[in-house]
């Protein structure tokens, strides 16, 4: 009886990196051509590490079409790309496309899913796939959760993990998340990086673009070198991804101490800050306003509501690319013998 092909999934969000922050904060833009190139580099790395089959989500912007065309070329043959299957699914050009693709990949038993997008894309995928590991690639605007890295290196790490050559304790990282609940209204949502409390009473344009609209920020982790709302904590009371704690900062225009909002370079006055303990429900300081999850306002609340934010240590699993490649170097996992098609002696002149 033949073993099933080792299969991974790739989801490239065609809309990531194209929101209003391109205009308000000069954020970068990832074109469909660039995303197709990232996918192609992933496929080369997956092929080199023994991945036999890749499921790819379709799109209407040309990413999948460019990859399909490249898969029929000489470079794909020489690099031994895995066999490609494009998911047969309807396209609505909304976040539901990402969610449906993630569910279909999970149902087909993929060993991991490579995600191209920002915090919102990764949250949408993670919500559908349970403990299937995510290979995170930053191609969005608000990129705190997916770290910026070269896709060939990421693909090698993902392929080594998926093929079982890396101990799970080395290669896999359990991430924190923030649970947002309002019991009376039956709301239970979550964020991977931050929950911001805004004084704006309505959702409107979802992205928060003005420092004066911020009252409070809760974070799972906060790195000083990051961008986005979590960087407020990162520049004031940093907390690492590995720490069991989270953090919060409270803002007040009359406070004496201030910190910059990176990207927009606006000053924010900090009136208080502290750590978040896992499992403890924290209430916003405002009686009414909106809650932004991973940079996008999603929940309105009033004085009659009682929303809470809780740090949960049981978020999605991701691949620790640096740890995997360090282990691979130590154990020579990427060394190849003369029989390997990529050995220099076997390459065409």
Phi and psi restraints in degrees (value plus and minus 20) as a CYANA .aco file:
   2 UNK   PHI     -98.3   -58.3
   2 UNK   PSI     125.1   165.1
   3 UNK   PHI     -93.3   -53.3
   3 UNK   PSI     124.0   164.0
   4 UNK   PHI     -85.7   -45.7
   4 UNK   PSI     129.1   169.1
   5 UNK   PHI     -84.3   -44.3
   5 UNK   PSI     119.6   159.6
   6 UNK   PHI     -90.0   -50.0
   6 UNK   PSI      96.6   136.6
   7 UNK   PHI    -139.8   -99.8
   7 UNK   PSI     117.8   157.8
   8 UNK   PHI    -148.9  -108.9
   8 UNK   PSI     145.3   185.3
   9 UNK   PHI    -136.6   -96.6
   9 UNK   PSI     135.2   175.2
  10 UNK   PHI    -152.0  -112.0
  10 UNK   PSI     105.5   145.5
  11 UNK   PHI    -140.9  -100.9
  11 UNK   PSI      95.6   135.6
  12 UNK   PHI    -131.5   -91.5
  12 UNK   PSI      91.7   131.7
  13 UNK   PHI     -94.2   -54.2
  13 UNK   PSI      93.5   133.5
  14 UNK   PHI     -87.7   -47.7
  14 UNK   PSI     -39.5     0.5
  15 UNK   PHI    -114.8   -74.8
  15 UNK   PSI     -28.1    11.9
  16 UNK   PHI     -86.6   -46.6
  16 UNK   PSI     126.5   166.5
  17 UNK   PHI      56.1    96.1
  17 UNK   PSI       2.1    42.1
  18 UNK   PHI    -154.0  -114.0
  18 UNK   PSI       7.3    47.3
  19 UNK   PHI    -112.6   -72.6
  19 UNK   PSI    -189.2  -149.2
  20 UNK   PHI     -85.9   -45.9
  20 UNK   PSI     -38.9     1.1
  21 UNK   PHI     -88.7   -48.7
  21 UNK   PSI     -32.1     7.9
  22 UNK   PHI     -81.3   -41.3
  22 UNK   PSI     -51.9   -11.9
  23 UNK   PHI    -114.8   -74.8
  23 UNK   PSI     -58.2   -18.2
  24 UNK   PHI    -104.5   -64.5
  24 UNK   PSI     -44.9    -4.9
  25 UNK   PHI    -155.6  -115.6
  25 UNK   PSI      -2.9    37.1
  26 UNK   PHI      34.9    74.9
  26 UNK   PSI      16.3    56.3
  27 UNK   PHI     -86.3   -46.3
  27 UNK   PSI     133.4   173.4
  28 UNK   PHI     -92.8   -52.8
  28 UNK   PSI     144.5   184.5
  29 UNK   PHI    -144.9  -104.9
  29 UNK   PSI     110.6   150.6
  30 UNK   PHI    -121.5   -81.5
  30 UNK   PSI      95.4   135.4
  31 UNK   PHI     -98.2   -58.2
  31 UNK   PSI     145.0   185.0
  32 UNK   PHI     -83.0   -43.0
  32 UNK   PSI     -54.3   -14.3
  33 UNK   PHI     -82.5   -42.5
  33 UNK   PSI     -63.1   -23.1
  34 UNK   PHI     -85.0   -45.0
  34 UNK   PSI     -60.9   -20.9
  35 UNK   PHI     -85.9   -45.9
  35 UNK   PSI     -58.6   -18.6
  36 UNK   PHI     -82.2   -42.2
  36 UNK   PSI     -57.8   -17.8
  37 UNK   PHI     -85.9   -45.9
  37 UNK   PSI     -59.3   -19.3
  38 UNK   PHI     -81.1   -41.1
  38 UNK   PSI     -65.1   -25.1
  39 UNK   PHI     -81.6   -41.6
  39 UNK   PSI     -61.2   -21.2
  40 UNK   PHI     -84.6   -44.6
  40 UNK   PSI     -57.8   -17.8
  41 UNK   PHI     -88.0   -48.0
  41 UNK   PSI     -56.8   -16.8
  42 UNK   PHI     -79.9   -39.9
  42 UNK   PSI     -64.6   -24.6
  43 UNK   PHI     -82.4   -42.4
  43 UNK   PSI     -59.5   -19.5
  44 UNK   PHI     -82.8   -42.8
  44 UNK   PSI     -62.7   -22.7
  45 UNK   PHI     -88.8   -48.8
  45 UNK   PSI     -59.4   -19.4
  46 UNK   PHI     -82.5   -42.5
  46 UNK   PSI     -63.2   -23.2
  47 UNK   PHI     -81.4   -41.4
  47 UNK   PSI     -57.3   -17.3
  48 UNK   PHI     -91.0   -51.0
  48 UNK   PSI     -38.8     1.2
  49 UNK   PHI    -129.9   -89.9
  49 UNK   PSI      -5.9    34.1
  50 UNK   PHI      73.9   113.9
  50 UNK   PSI     -13.6    26.4
  51 UNK   PHI     -91.8   -51.8
  51 UNK   PSI     109.7   149.7
  52 UNK   PHI    -119.8   -79.8
  52 UNK   PSI     -42.9    -2.9
  53 UNK   PHI    -166.9  -126.9
  53 UNK   PSI     115.1   155.1
  54 UNK   PHI    -147.4  -107.4
  54 UNK   PSI     109.8   149.8
  55 UNK   PHI    -114.5   -74.5
  55 UNK   PSI     110.9   150.9
  56 UNK   PHI    -144.6  -104.6
  56 UNK   PSI     113.6   153.6
  57 UNK   PHI     -95.4   -55.4
  57 UNK   PSI     119.8   159.8
  58 UNK   PHI     -98.4   -58.4
  58 UNK   PSI     150.7   190.7
  59 UNK   PHI    -179.3  -139.3
  59 UNK   PSI     153.0   193.0
  60 UNK   PHI    -128.3   -88.3
  60 UNK   PSI      -8.5    31.5
  61 UNK   PHI    -131.0   -91.0
  61 UNK   PSI     -19.6    20.4
  62 UNK   PHI      82.8   122.8
  62 UNK   PSI     -21.0    19.0
  63 UNK   PHI     -85.1   -45.1
  63 UNK   PSI     -75.7   -35.7
  64 UNK   PHI     -82.5   -42.5
  64 UNK   PSI     -57.6   -17.6
  65 UNK   PHI     -83.8   -43.8
  65 UNK   PSI     -61.8   -21.8
  66 UNK   PHI     -85.8   -45.8
  66 UNK   PSI     -59.0   -19.0
  67 UNK   PHI     -87.1   -47.1
  67 UNK   PSI     -61.8   -21.8
  68 UNK   PHI     -80.0   -40.0
  68 UNK   PSI     -64.5   -24.5
  69 UNK   PHI     -82.6   -42.6
  69 UNK   PSI     -64.1   -24.1
  70 UNK   PHI     -85.9   -45.9
  70 UNK   PSI     -50.0   -10.0
  71 UNK   PHI     -86.7   -46.7
  71 UNK   PSI     -37.1     2.9
  72 UNK   PHI    -115.9   -75.9
  72 UNK   PSI     -15.8    24.2
  73 UNK   PHI    -116.5   -76.5
  73 UNK   PSI     156.1   196.1
  74 UNK   PHI     -84.1   -44.1
  74 UNK   PSI     -60.8   -20.8
  75 UNK   PHI     -82.4   -42.4
  75 UNK   PSI     -58.6   -18.6
  76 UNK   PHI     -84.7   -44.7
  76 UNK   PSI     -60.2   -20.2
  77 UNK   PHI     -86.4   -46.4
  77 UNK   PSI     -65.6   -25.6
  78 UNK   PHI     -90.5   -50.5
  78 UNK   PSI     -48.4    -8.4
  79 UNK   PHI    -109.2   -69.2
  79 UNK   PSI     -21.6    18.4
  80 UNK   PHI      37.3    77.3
  80 UNK   PSI      32.4    72.4
  81 UNK   PHI     -77.8   -37.8
  81 UNK   PSI     128.0   168.0
  82 UNK   PHI     -85.8   -45.8
  82 UNK   PSI     142.8   182.8
  83 UNK   PHI     -86.9   -46.9
  83 UNK   PSI     115.3   155.3
  84 UNK   PHI    -122.2   -82.2
  84 UNK   PSI     116.5   156.5
  85 UNK   PHI    -149.0  -109.0
  85 UNK   PSI     106.5   146.5
  86 UNK   PHI    -114.2   -74.2
  86 UNK   PSI     109.7   149.7
  87 UNK   PHI     -81.1   -41.1
  87 UNK   PSI     116.4   156.4
  88 UNK   PHI    -111.7   -71.7
  88 UNK   PSI      78.0   118.0
  89 UNK   PHI    -169.9  -129.9
  89 UNK   PSI     130.2   170.2
  90 UNK   PHI     -91.2   -51.2
  90 UNK   PSI     133.1   173.1
  91 UNK   PHI    -137.5   -97.5
  91 UNK   PSI     106.9   146.9
  92 UNK   PHI    -129.1   -89.1
  92 UNK   PSI     -27.6    12.4
  93 UNK   PHI      38.7    78.7
  93 UNK   PSI      19.7    59.7
  94 UNK   PHI    -152.2  -112.2
  94 UNK   PSI     159.5   199.5
  95 UNK   PHI     -82.8   -42.8
  95 UNK   PSI     -39.6     0.4
  96 UNK   PHI     -83.0   -43.0
  96 UNK   PSI     -48.1    -8.1
  97 UNK   PHI     -81.6   -41.6
  97 UNK   PSI     -64.3   -24.3
  98 UNK   PHI     -83.0   -43.0
  98 UNK   PSI     -65.0   -25.0
  99 UNK   PHI     -84.3   -44.3
  99 UNK   PSI     -62.4   -22.4
 100 UNK   PHI     -85.6   -45.6
 100 UNK   PSI     -63.6   -23.6
 101 UNK   PHI     -80.1   -40.1
 101 UNK   PSI     -62.2   -22.2
 102 UNK   PHI     -82.5   -42.5
 102 UNK   PSI     -63.5   -23.5
 103 UNK   PHI     -83.7   -43.7
 103 UNK   PSI     -62.4   -22.4
 104 UNK   PHI     -84.5   -44.5
 104 UNK   PSI     -59.5   -19.5
 105 UNK   PHI     -86.5   -46.5
 105 UNK   PSI     -60.9   -20.9
 106 UNK   PHI     -82.5   -42.5
 106 UNK   PSI     -61.1   -21.1
 107 UNK   PHI     -83.8   -43.8
 107 UNK   PSI     -48.8    -8.8
 108 UNK   PHI    -110.7   -70.7
 108 UNK   PSI     -13.9    26.1
 109 UNK   PHI      55.2    95.2
 109 UNK   PSI      16.9    56.9
 110 UNK   PHI     -86.0   -46.0
 110 UNK   PSI     130.0   170.0
 111 UNK   PHI    -100.7   -60.7
 111 UNK   PSI     -46.2    -6.2
 112 UNK   PHI    -181.5  -141.5
 112 UNK   PSI     145.4   185.4
 113 UNK   PHI    -148.2  -108.2
 113 UNK   PSI     102.2   142.2
 114 UNK   PHI    -104.7   -64.7
 114 UNK   PSI     108.6   148.6
 115 UNK   PHI    -138.5   -98.5
 115 UNK   PSI     103.9   143.9
 116 UNK   PHI    -125.7   -85.7
 116 UNK   PSI      91.6   131.6
 117 UNK   PHI     149.1   189.1
 117 UNK   PSI    -187.4  -147.4
 118 UNK   PHI    -122.9   -82.9
 118 UNK   PSI    -181.7  -141.7
 119 UNK   PHI     -79.2   -39.2
 119 UNK   PSI     -61.6   -21.6
 120 UNK   PHI     -84.1   -44.1
 120 UNK   PSI     -60.8   -20.8
 121 UNK   PHI     -83.9   -43.9
 121 UNK   PSI     -65.2   -25.2
 122 UNK   PHI     -84.9   -44.9
 122 UNK   PSI     -57.0   -17.0
 123 UNK   PHI     -84.9   -44.9
 123 UNK   PSI     -61.0   -21.0
 124 UNK   PHI     -83.2   -43.2
 124 UNK   PSI     -60.8   -20.8
 125 UNK   PHI     -89.4   -49.4
 125 UNK   PSI     -67.9   -27.9
 126 UNK   PHI     -78.8   -38.8
 126 UNK   PSI     -53.7   -13.7
 127 UNK   PHI     -86.5   -46.5
 127 UNK   PSI     -37.1     2.9
 128 UNK   PHI    -127.3   -87.3
 128 UNK   PSI     -32.4     7.6
 129 UNK   PHI    -138.4   -98.4
 129 UNK   PSI     -14.5    25.5
 130 UNK   PHI      41.3    81.3
 130 UNK   PSI    -145.6  -105.6
 131 UNK   PHI    -119.2   -79.2
 131 UNK   PSI      -1.3    38.7
 132 UNK   PHI     -87.9   -47.9
 132 UNK   PSI     106.3   146.3
 133 UNK   PHI     -83.9   -43.9
 133 UNK   PSI     125.2   165.2
 134 UNK   PHI    -127.2   -87.2
 134 UNK   PSI     113.5   153.5
 135 UNK   PHI    -118.3   -78.3
 135 UNK   PSI      87.1   127.1
 136 UNK   PHI    -112.0   -72.0
 136 UNK   PSI     109.6   149.6
 137 UNK   PHI    -151.9  -111.9
 137 UNK   PSI     107.2   147.2
 138 UNK   PHI    -104.0   -64.0
 138 UNK   PSI      89.7   129.7
 139 UNK   PHI    -155.8  -115.8
 139 UNK   PSI       9.5    49.5
 140 UNK   PHI    -136.1   -96.1
 140 UNK   PSI    -186.5  -146.5
 141 UNK   PHI    -113.4   -73.4
 141 UNK   PSI     -70.5   -30.5
 142 UNK   PHI    -119.8   -79.8
 142 UNK   PSI      70.4   110.4
 143 UNK   PHI    -133.2   -93.2
 143 UNK   PSI      56.4    96.4
 144 UNK   PHI    -118.1   -78.1
 144 UNK   PSI     -62.0   -22.0
 145 UNK   PHI     -91.5   -51.5
 145 UNK   PSI     -74.0   -34.0
 146 UNK   PHI    -100.8   -60.8
 146 UNK   PSI     102.1   142.1
 147 UNK   PHI     -98.6   -58.6
 147 UNK   PSI     129.2   169.2
 148 UNK   PHI     -97.3   -57.3
 148 UNK   PSI      98.0   138.0
 149 UNK   PHI    -172.3  -132.3
 149 UNK   PSI     143.2   183.2
 150 UNK   PHI     -96.2   -56.2
 150 UNK   PSI     115.0   155.0
 151 UNK   PHI     -91.4   -51.4
 151 UNK   PSI     -44.8    -4.8
 152 UNK   PHI     -85.5   -45.5
 152 UNK   PSI     -67.7   -27.7
 153 UNK   PHI     -81.9   -41.9
 153 UNK   PSI     -63.8   -23.8
 154 UNK   PHI     -81.1   -41.1
 154 UNK   PSI     -61.7   -21.7
 155 UNK   PHI     -85.1   -45.1
 155 UNK   PSI     -58.0   -18.0
 156 UNK   PHI     -83.1   -43.1
 156 UNK   PSI     -63.6   -23.6
 157 UNK   PHI     -83.8   -43.8
 157 UNK   PSI     -63.9   -23.9
 158 UNK   PHI     -83.1   -43.1
 158 UNK   PSI     -62.6   -22.6
 159 UNK   PHI     -84.6   -44.6
 159 UNK   PSI     -60.3   -20.3
 160 UNK   PHI     -84.4   -44.4
 160 UNK   PSI     -60.9   -20.9
 161 UNK   PHI     -86.0   -46.0
 161 UNK   PSI     -67.4   -27.4
 162 UNK   PHI     -82.9   -42.9
 162 UNK   PSI     -51.5   -11.5
 163 UNK   PHI    -105.2   -65.2
 163 UNK   PSI     -16.9    23.1
 164 UNK   PHI      59.6    99.6
 164 UNK   PSI      -1.9    38.1
 165 UNK   PHI    -113.5   -73.5
 165 UNK   PSI     -22.2    17.8
 166 UNK   PHI    -140.0  -100.0
 166 UNK   PSI     108.5   148.5
 167 UNK   PHI     -78.5   -38.5
 167 UNK   PSI     118.3   158.3
 168 UNK   PHI     -79.7   -39.7
 168 UNK   PSI     -52.4   -12.4
 169 UNK   PHI     -86.3   -46.3
 169 UNK   PSI     -39.9     0.1
 170 UNK   PHI    -112.3   -72.3
 170 UNK   PSI     -66.7   -26.7
 171 UNK   PHI    -112.7   -72.7
 171 UNK   PSI     -39.1     0.9
 172 UNK   PHI    -130.0   -90.0
 172 UNK   PSI     120.3   160.3
 173 UNK   PHI    -145.7  -105.7
 173 UNK   PSI     106.3   146.3
 174 UNK   PHI    -104.5   -64.5
 174 UNK   PSI     105.7   145.7
 175 UNK   PHI    -118.1   -78.1
 175 UNK   PSI     135.4   175.4
 176 UNK   PHI    -102.3   -62.3
 176 UNK   PSI     145.7   185.7
 177 UNK   PHI    -171.6  -131.6
 177 UNK   PSI     146.0   186.0
 178 UNK   PHI    -132.2   -92.2
 178 UNK   PSI     103.8   143.8
 179 UNK   PHI    -113.6   -73.6
 179 UNK   PSI     107.1   147.1
 180 UNK   PHI    -130.6   -90.6
 180 UNK   PSI     100.1   140.1
 181 UNK   PHI    -148.0  -108.0
 181 UNK   PSI     125.0   165.0
 182 UNK   PHI    -159.6  -119.6
 182 UNK   PSI      77.0   117.0
 183 UNK   PHI     -82.8   -42.8
 183 UNK   PSI     -58.6   -18.6
 184 UNK   PHI     -83.3   -43.3
 184 UNK   PSI     -52.1   -12.1
 185 UNK   PHI    -119.7   -79.7
 185 UNK   PSI     -17.4    22.6
 186 UNK   PHI      50.0    90.0
 186 UNK   PSI       6.3    46.3
 187 UNK   PHI    -108.6   -68.6
 187 UNK   PSI     108.9   148.9
 188 UNK   PHI    -165.0  -125.0
 188 UNK   PSI      78.5   118.5
 189 UNK   PHI    -139.7   -99.7
 189 UNK   PSI     152.2   192.2
 190 UNK   PHI    -168.9  -128.9
 190 UNK   PSI     139.0   179.0
 191 UNK   PHI    -147.3  -107.3
 191 UNK   PSI     128.5   168.5
 192 UNK   PHI    -103.9   -63.9
 192 UNK   PSI     -50.3   -10.3
 193 UNK   PHI    -142.8  -102.8
 193 UNK   PSI     -78.3   -38.3
 194 UNK   PHI    -165.0  -125.0
 194 UNK   PSI     132.3   172.3
 195 UNK   PHI    -143.9  -103.9
 195 UNK   PSI      98.7   138.7
 196 UNK   PHI    -126.3   -86.3
 196 UNK   PSI     118.1   158.1
 197 UNK   PHI    -120.3   -80.3
 197 UNK   PSI     101.2   141.2
 198 UNK   PHI    -134.7   -94.7
 198 UNK   PSI     125.3   165.3
 199 UNK   PHI     -97.1   -57.1
 199 UNK   PSI     -31.0     9.0
 200 UNK   PHI     -84.1   -44.1
 200 UNK   PSI     107.4   147.4
 201 UNK   PHI     -98.0   -58.0
 201 UNK   PSI     -37.7     2.3
 202 UNK   PHI    -145.9  -105.9
 202 UNK   PSI     136.2   176.2
 203 UNK   PHI     -86.3   -46.3
 203 UNK   PSI     -73.8   -33.8
 204 UNK   PHI      32.5    72.5
 204 UNK   PSI    -157.5  -117.5
 205 UNK   PHI     -85.1   -45.1
 205 UNK   PSI     104.9   144.9
 206 UNK   PHI     -89.2   -49.2
 206 UNK   PSI     -57.0   -17.0
 207 UNK   PHI     -91.5   -51.5
 207 UNK   PSI     119.8   159.8
 208 UNK   PHI    -108.6   -68.6
 208 UNK   PSI     100.6   140.6
 209 UNK   PHI    -139.4   -99.4
 209 UNK   PSI     -25.8    14.2
 210 UNK   PHI    -145.2  -105.2
 210 UNK   PSI     113.4   153.4
 211 UNK   PHI     -81.5   -41.5
 211 UNK   PSI     -53.1   -13.1
 212 UNK   PHI     -88.8   -48.8
 212 UNK   PSI     -34.3     5.7
 213 UNK   PHI    -104.7   -64.7
 213 UNK   PSI     -27.6    12.4
 214 UNK   PHI    -112.7   -72.7
 214 UNK   PSI     114.0   154.0
 215 UNK   PHI    -134.4   -94.4
 215 UNK   PSI     -50.0   -10.0
 216 UNK   PHI    -183.3  -143.3
 216 UNK   PSI     128.8   168.8
 217 UNK   PHI    -157.2  -117.2
 217 UNK   PSI     107.8   147.8
 218 UNK   PHI    -127.0   -87.0
 218 UNK   PSI     120.4   160.4
 219 UNK   PHI    -157.2  -117.2
 219 UNK   PSI     130.5   170.5
 220 UNK   PHI    -100.7   -60.7
 220 UNK   PSI     -59.0   -19.0
 221 UNK   PHI    -169.5  -129.5
 221 UNK   PSI     139.1   179.1
 222 UNK   PHI    -170.0  -130.0
 222 UNK   PSI      93.3   133.3
 223 UNK   PHI    -126.4   -86.4
 223 UNK   PSI     116.1   156.1
 224 UNK   PHI     -80.0   -40.0
 224 UNK   PSI     -46.4    -6.4
 225 UNK   PHI    -110.7   -70.7
 225 UNK   PSI     -19.5    20.5
 226 UNK   PHI     -98.6   -58.6
 226 UNK   PSI     151.6   191.6
 227 UNK   PHI    -140.4  -100.4
 227 UNK   PSI     142.2   182.2
 228 UNK   PHI      76.9   116.9
 228 UNK   PSI    -195.3  -155.3
 229 UNK   PHI     -85.8   -45.8
 229 UNK   PSI     -51.4   -11.4
 230 UNK   PHI     -83.2   -43.2
 230 UNK   PSI     -43.4    -3.4
 231 UNK   PHI     -86.4   -46.4
 231 UNK   PSI     -39.7     0.3
 232 UNK   PHI     -78.1   -38.1
 232 UNK   PSI     -66.9   -26.9
 233 UNK   PHI     -89.8   -49.8
 233 UNK   PSI     -57.4   -17.4
 234 UNK   PHI     -81.0   -41.0
 234 UNK   PSI     -51.7   -11.7
 235 UNK   PHI    -111.1   -71.1
 235 UNK   PSI     -28.7    11.3
 236 UNK   PHI    -137.8   -97.8
 236 UNK   PSI     -68.8   -28.8
 237 UNK   PHI    -162.6  -122.6
 237 UNK   PSI      52.9    92.9
 238 UNK   PHI     -81.5   -41.5
 238 UNK   PSI     128.2   168.2
 239 UNK   PHI    -161.8  -121.8
 239 UNK   PSI     116.6   156.6
 240 UNK   PHI    -104.0   -64.0
 240 UNK   PSI     145.8   185.8
 241 UNK   PHI     -83.5   -43.5
 241 UNK   PSI     -52.0   -12.0
 242 UNK   PHI    -102.5   -62.5
 242 UNK   PSI     -38.0     2.0
 243 UNK   PHI     -86.6   -46.6
 243 UNK   PSI     123.7   163.7
 244 UNK   PHI     -94.3   -54.3
 244 UNK   PSI     -29.8    10.2
 245 UNK   PHI    -116.2   -76.2
 245 UNK   PSI     142.4   182.4
 246 UNK   PHI    -132.7   -92.7
 246 UNK   PSI    -183.4  -143.4
 247 UNK   PHI    -174.6  -134.6
 247 UNK   PSI     145.4   185.4
 248 UNK   PHI    -166.7  -126.7
 248 UNK   PSI     131.6   171.6
 249 UNK   PHI    -151.8  -111.8
 249 UNK   PSI     124.1   164.1
 250 UNK   PHI    -134.1   -94.1
 250 UNK   PSI     116.8   156.8
 251 UNK   PHI    -131.8   -91.8
 251 UNK   PSI     125.4   165.4
 252 UNK   PHI    -173.3  -133.3
 252 UNK   PSI     103.7   143.7
 253 UNK   PHI     -79.7   -39.7
 253 UNK   PSI     -38.1     1.9
 254 UNK   PHI    -115.5   -75.5
 254 UNK   PSI     -18.0    22.0
 255 UNK   PHI     -92.1   -52.1
 255 UNK   PSI     137.0   177.0
 256 UNK   PHI    -100.1   -60.1
 256 UNK   PSI     -54.7   -14.7
 257 UNK   PHI    -113.9   -73.9
 257 UNK   PSI     123.9   163.9
 258 UNK   PHI    -159.1  -119.1
 258 UNK   PSI     134.7   174.7
 259 UNK   PHI    -161.1  -121.1
 259 UNK   PSI     134.3   174.3
 260 UNK   PHI    -102.5   -62.5
 260 UNK   PSI     125.9   165.9
 261 UNK   PHI    -108.1   -68.1
 261 UNK   PSI      89.6   129.6
 262 UNK   PHI     -81.2   -41.2
 262 UNK   PSI     130.3   170.3
 263 UNK   PHI      71.3   111.3
 263 UNK   PSI     -80.5   -40.5
 264 UNK   PHI    -105.7   -65.7
 264 UNK   PSI     -41.8    -1.8
 265 UNK   PHI      34.8    74.8
 265 UNK   PSI      30.9    70.9
 266 UNK   PHI    -128.9   -88.9
 266 UNK   PSI     124.8   164.8
 267 UNK   PHI    -101.2   -61.2
 267 UNK   PSI     116.3   156.3
 268 UNK   PHI    -143.5  -103.5
 268 UNK   PSI     109.2   149.2
 269 UNK   PHI    -105.0   -65.0
 269 UNK   PSI     105.3   145.3
 270 UNK   PHI    -119.0   -79.0
 270 UNK   PSI     102.7   142.7
 271 UNK   PHI    -120.7   -80.7
 271 UNK   PSI     -42.1    -2.1
 272 UNK   PHI    -184.5  -144.5
 272 UNK   PSI     138.9   178.9
 273 UNK   PHI    -176.5  -136.5
 273 UNK   PSI     145.8   185.8
 274 UNK   PHI    -197.5  -157.5
 274 UNK   PSI     159.1   199.1
 275 UNK   PHI    -112.1   -72.1
 275 UNK   PSI     134.0   174.0
 276 UNK   PHI    -126.2   -86.2
 276 UNK   PSI     106.3   146.3
 277 UNK   PHI    -108.3   -68.3
 277 UNK   PSI     119.2   159.2
 278 UNK   PHI     -82.8   -42.8
 278 UNK   PSI     119.5   159.5
 279 UNK   PHI      64.5   104.5
 279 UNK   PSI     -23.2    16.8
 280 UNK   PHI    -118.2   -78.2
 280 UNK   PSI     109.7   149.7
 281 UNK   PHI    -105.0   -65.0
 281 UNK   PSI     101.5   141.5
 282 UNK   PHI    -125.7   -85.7
 282 UNK   PSI     116.6   156.6
 283 UNK   PHI    -119.6   -79.6
 283 UNK   PSI     121.3   161.3
 284 UNK   PHI     -81.2   -41.2
 284 UNK   PSI     132.6   172.6
 285 UNK   PHI     -97.6   -57.6
 285 UNK   PSI     -39.9     0.1
 286 UNK   PHI    -108.5   -68.5
 286 UNK   PSI     129.5   169.5
 287 UNK   PHI    -102.1   -62.1
 287 UNK   PSI     -46.8    -6.8
 288 UNK   PHI    -170.1  -130.1
 288 UNK   PSI     135.8   175.8
 289 UNK   PHI     135.3   175.3
 289 UNK   PSI    -167.1  -127.1
 290 UNK   PHI    -154.7  -114.7
 290 UNK   PSI     134.1   174.1
 291 UNK   PHI    -131.7   -91.7
 291 UNK   PSI     108.6   148.6
 292 UNK   PHI    -125.6   -85.6
 292 UNK   PSI     103.1   143.1
 293 UNK   PHI    -122.2   -82.2
 293 UNK   PSI      99.1   139.1
 294 UNK   PHI      32.2    72.2
 294 UNK   PSI      23.8    63.8
 295 UNK   PHI      70.7   110.7
 295 UNK   PSI     -24.8    15.2
 296 UNK   PHI    -142.7  -102.7
 296 UNK   PSI     101.9   141.9
 297 UNK   PHI     -85.6   -45.6
 297 UNK   PSI     105.7   145.7
 298 UNK   PHI    -149.1  -109.1
 298 UNK   PSI     -44.8    -4.8
 299 UNK   PHI    -148.3  -108.3
 299 UNK   PSI     104.6   144.6
 300 UNK   PHI    -114.8   -74.8
 300 UNK   PSI     124.2   164.2
 301 UNK   PHI    -162.6  -122.6
 301 UNK   PSI     133.4   173.4
 302 UNK   PHI    -146.0  -106.0
 302 UNK   PSI    -196.0  -156.0
 303 UNK   PHI     -84.0   -44.0
 303 UNK   PSI     -40.4    -0.4
 304 UNK   PHI    -103.7   -63.7
 304 UNK   PSI     -29.4    10.6
 305 UNK   PHI    -119.5   -79.5
 305 UNK   PSI     140.2   180.2
 306 UNK   PHI    -157.8  -117.8
 306 UNK   PSI      47.9    87.9
 307 UNK   PHI     -90.7   -50.7
 307 UNK   PSI     130.2   170.2
 308 UNK   PHI    -153.1  -113.1
 308 UNK   PSI     136.9   176.9
 309 UNK   PHI    -144.5  -104.5
 309 UNK   PSI     105.4   145.4
 310 UNK   PHI    -147.2  -107.2
 310 UNK   PSI     112.4   152.4
 311 UNK   PHI     -98.8   -58.8
 311 UNK   PSI     105.1   145.1
 312 UNK   PHI    -138.4   -98.4
 312 UNK   PSI     102.8   142.8
 313 UNK   PHI     -98.2   -58.2
 313 UNK   PSI     -23.8    16.2
 314 UNK   PHI    -126.5   -86.5
 314 UNK   PSI      35.7    75.7
 315 UNK   PHI    -104.6   -64.6
 315 UNK   PSI    -184.5  -144.5
 316 UNK   PHI     -89.4   -49.4
 316 UNK   PSI     142.1   182.1
 317 UNK   PHI    -118.2   -78.2
 317 UNK   PSI     115.0   155.0
 318 UNK   PHI    -148.9  -108.9
 318 UNK   PSI     144.1   184.1
 319 UNK   PHI    -109.7   -69.7
 319 UNK   PSI     108.8   148.8
 320 UNK   PHI    -106.4   -66.4
 320 UNK   PSI      72.9   112.9
 321 UNK   PHI     -79.8   -39.8
 321 UNK   PSI     -65.8   -25.8
 322 UNK   PHI     -82.6   -42.6
 322 UNK   PSI     -63.4   -23.4
 323 UNK   PHI     -86.0   -46.0
 323 UNK   PSI     -59.3   -19.3
 324 UNK   PHI     -83.7   -43.7
 324 UNK   PSI     -67.3   -27.3
 325 UNK   PHI     -90.4   -50.4
 325 UNK   PSI     -51.1   -11.1
 326 UNK   PHI     -85.8   -45.8
 326 UNK   PSI     -62.3   -22.3
 327 UNK   PHI     -84.4   -44.4
 327 UNK   PSI     -62.3   -22.3
 328 UNK   PHI     -82.0   -42.0
 328 UNK   PSI     -59.1   -19.1
 329 UNK   PHI     -87.5   -47.5
 329 UNK   PSI     -63.2   -23.2
 330 UNK   PHI     -82.2   -42.2
 330 UNK   PSI     -57.1   -17.1
 331 UNK   PHI    -124.0   -84.0
 331 UNK   PSI      -8.9    31.1
 332 UNK   PHI      34.3    74.3
 332 UNK   PSI      21.2    61.2
 333 UNK   PHI     -92.6   -52.6
 333 UNK   PSI     -39.1     0.9
 334 UNK   PHI    -121.0   -81.0
 334 UNK   PSI     -11.3    28.7
 335 UNK   PHI     -92.4   -52.4
 335 UNK   PSI     122.0   162.0
 336 UNK   PHI    -146.4  -106.4
 336 UNK   PSI     126.1   166.1
 337 UNK   PHI    -106.0   -66.0
 337 UNK   PSI     155.1   195.1
 338 UNK   PHI     -84.6   -44.6
 338 UNK   PSI     -43.8    -3.8
 339 UNK   PHI     -96.5   -56.5
 339 UNK   PSI     -33.9     6.1
 340 UNK   PHI     -92.9   -52.9
 340 UNK   PSI     116.9   156.9
 341 UNK   PHI     -82.1   -42.1
 341 UNK   PSI     -40.4    -0.4
 342 UNK   PHI    -113.1   -73.1
 342 UNK   PSI     -18.9    21.1
 343 UNK   PHI     -83.3   -43.3
 343 UNK   PSI     118.9   158.9
 344 UNK   PHI     -72.4   -32.4
 344 UNK   PSI     -52.1   -12.1
 345 UNK   PHI     -88.6   -48.6
 345 UNK   PSI     -39.1     0.9
 346 UNK   PHI    -123.2   -83.2
 346 UNK   PSI     -21.7    18.3
 347 UNK   PHI    -101.1   -61.1
 347 UNK   PSI     125.2   165.2
 348 UNK   PHI     -85.0   -45.0
 348 UNK   PSI     125.1   165.1
